[in-house]
Amino acid sequence: MNKATFAIIGAGGIAKSQHLPNLSRAAHIHLKTVCDINKDAASAAQKLYDIPKMTTNHREVLSDPEVQAVVIATKEDAQAKLTIEALQAGKHVYVEKPLAVTTEECEAVVAAQEKSGLFAVVGFNRRMAPAYLEAKSVIDADGGPTNIHYRITDDFFFRDNGTKPPDFRMIHEVCHIFDILRWFTDSDVESVYCVEARRNDVIITLRFKSGCVASITDSGHATYDYPKERIDIIGDYGSVSVEEFTELRTFGYPDYDPVYRFEGHSHPGREYAPHYMLGLGGAEALYNIRRGLWKLSRQVHTDGPSGEVVADAELAYYKKHHYINMPAINYMVNKGWLEAVDHLAECILSGKTPQTACAEDGLKANQICHAALKSQNTGEVVRMADFT
Ligand SMILES: NC(=O)c1ccc[n+]([C@@H]2O[C@H](COP(=O)([O-])OP(=O)(O)OC[C@H]3O[C@@H](n4cnc5c(N)ncnc54)[C@H](O)[C@@H]3O)[C@@H](O)[C@H]2O)c1
């Protein structure tokens, strides 16, 4: 099969948990080079995934005429700059979210993408999650969404321990949700209102130009056993809900089954049991796996050698007992990461325009983040017209 040649810049957390294993098995991708300023990280990835080349200098990647596309997964402080450099060097880009923290940087990427005529895809991978693609097709056949509730929660605040900037969750996490709601509604946001109960514990309401309204419950104060994400969508007649990418339920649609279940995401050569359990047991399996992991984490809390609070308890548990070598459940549900990078490769090979989020979508999500933060700080409804 014809394959597009890719390189990856940044071999840290998301690269190890998603992009490296995905790029090395995607049907339409040949992964030629891994680059990281940290030589050990680049070497380890090269060895584990048998990647032909490794380097610590991204310019070596960008000057390689064989490389057609780069995945950029560094951090928000470098992603916009590297994307612009890559586009100027004639490479298509898949850049992780957030495209940048400031709107100006996002605008610069959009300008560079337009000038280059190349693809610049942003890592809003949820658009390719199988459960969401199915949910969208069901609700679109019913006139599209009129009312959506999205819940995104984390035990992040506990791990974060208050050290991250107050706007961190909005810019880094809720940006995903603004994007996916724009995708589900096929519409732009007209106005935003955000109220805060305490830090990292907010409700955001959105009015879309389509007439749809949406609310987002965003909290960093949940426990690990609580599923991280859920969407409920009301259509013209019926409705759908998706529990953490695992179980889609339809209501009021005689032509659809009431329940669809989705297998989890897996890594090559490491097929974790929960991957299959999610497909078989759906939401019930998800609750049980999460509950089990949470219980293990509590055990580490109380049985820890010096009795101190272990912030990243369940992770510490797996590091200590790495016989399981299992990723967090967060990376075990299928949020469309593999599908999103492979889709870019298919588009490069066929010349078709990617259906995933592009630089302009990265910019729009960023603008909504800043509008929501403004509303949170002023207590007022913010109209997007004032931001664009
Ligand atoms: N889409 C998702 O589901 C998802 C999930 C997690 C993280 N992310 C995003 O992915 C990005 C990376 O996050 P992470 O957790 O992997 O970060 P990380 O800090 O774990 O990894 C970043 C890596 O990039 C390397 N790096 C930094 N600057 C570089 C440069 N100029 N050239 C080459 N290498 C460089 C670092 O050495 C590090 O190894 C962030 O923007 C984050 O928000 C997305």
PDBQT file of the ligand as one rigid body, heavy atoms in Angstrom, charges set to zero:
ROOT
HETATM    1  N1  LIG A 401      -4.789  15.152  22.097  1.00  0.00    +0.000 N 
HETATM    2  C1  LIG A 401      -4.625  14.628  23.290  1.00  0.00    +0.000 C 
HETATM    3  O1  LIG A 401      -5.370  13.755  23.708  1.00  0.00    +0.000 OA
HETATM    4  C2  LIG A 401      -3.470  15.084  24.146  1.00  0.00    +0.000 A 
HETATM    5  C3  LIG A 401      -3.184  14.413  25.332  1.00  0.00    +0.000 A 
HETATM    6  C4  LIG A 401      -2.087  14.827  26.074  1.00  0.00    +0.000 A 
HETATM    7  C5  LIG A 401      -1.318  15.901  25.658  1.00  0.00    +0.000 A 
HETATM    8  N2  LIG A 401      -1.655  16.561  24.512  1.00  0.00    +0.000 N 
HETATM    9  C6  LIG A 401      -0.872  17.736  24.045  1.00  0.00    +0.000 C 
HETATM   10  O2  LIG A 401       0.343  17.270  23.485  1.00  0.00    +0.000 OA
HETATM   11  C7  LIG A 401       1.376  18.247  23.678  1.00  0.00    +0.000 C 
HETATM   12  C8  LIG A 401       2.585  17.560  24.313  1.00  0.00    +0.000 C 
HETATM   13  O3  LIG A 401       2.204  17.138  25.605  1.00  0.00    +0.000 OA
HETATM   14  P1  LIG A 401       3.071  16.041  26.377  1.00  0.00    +0.000 P 
HETATM   15  O4  LIG A 401       2.307  15.739  27.598  1.00  0.00    +0.000 OA
HETATM   16  O5  LIG A 401       3.451  14.952  25.460  1.00  0.00    +0.000 OA
HETATM   17  O6  LIG A 401       4.360  16.909  26.751  1.00  0.00    +0.000 OA
HETATM   18  P2  LIG A 401       5.765  16.339  27.245  1.00  0.00    +0.000 P 
HETATM   19  O7  LIG A 401       6.431  17.473  27.947  1.00  0.00    +0.000 OA
HETATM   20  O8  LIG A 401       5.585  15.060  27.968  1.00  0.00    +0.000 OA
HETATM   21  O9  LIG A 401       6.556  16.030  25.888  1.00  0.00    +0.000 OA
HETATM   22  C9  LIG A 401       7.023  17.015  25.048  1.00  0.00    +0.000 C 
HETATM   23  C10 LIG A 401       8.321  16.525  24.428  1.00  0.00    +0.000 C 
HETATM   24  O10 LIG A 401       8.716  17.450  23.427  1.00  0.00    +0.000 OA
HETATM   25  C11 LIG A 401      10.132  17.642  23.522  1.00  0.00    +0.000 C 
HETATM   26  N3  LIG A 401      10.424  18.958  22.947  1.00  0.00    +0.000 N 
HETATM   27  C12 LIG A 401      10.128  20.178  23.426  1.00  0.00    +0.000 A 
HETATM   28  N4  LIG A 401      10.532  21.145  22.565  1.00  0.00    +0.000 NA
HETATM   29  C13 LIG A 401      11.086  20.501  21.512  1.00  0.00    +0.000 A 
HETATM   30  C14 LIG A 401      11.696  20.930  20.289  1.00  0.00    +0.000 A 
HETATM   31  N5  LIG A 401      11.801  22.221  19.997  1.00  0.00    +0.000 N 
HETATM   32  N6  LIG A 401      12.164  20.001  19.444  1.00  0.00    +0.000 NA
HETATM   33  C15 LIG A 401      12.070  18.675  19.720  1.00  0.00    +0.000 A 
HETATM   34  N7  LIG A 401      11.515  18.205  20.869  1.00  0.00    +0.000 NA
HETATM   35  C16 LIG A 401      11.018  19.104  21.750  1.00  0.00    +0.000 A 
HETATM   36  C17 LIG A 401      10.420  17.537  25.012  1.00  0.00    +0.000 C 
HETATM   37  O11 LIG A 401      11.781  17.216  25.247  1.00  0.00    +0.000 OA
HETATM   38  C18 LIG A 401       9.469  16.416  25.430  1.00  0.00    +0.000 C 
HETATM   39  O12 LIG A 401      10.066  15.133  25.334  1.00  0.00    +0.000 OA
HETATM   40  C19 LIG A 401       0.773  19.342  24.562  1.00  0.00    +0.000 C 
HETATM   41  O13 LIG A 401       0.388  20.432  23.777  1.00  0.00    +0.000 OA
HETATM   42  C20 LIG A 401      -0.445  18.664  25.169  1.00  0.00    +0.000 C 
HETATM   43  O14 LIG A 401      -1.489  19.588  25.489  1.00  0.00    +0.000 OA
HETATM   44  C21 LIG A 401      -2.696  16.155  23.750  1.00  0.00    +0.000 A 
ENDROOT
TORSDOF 0
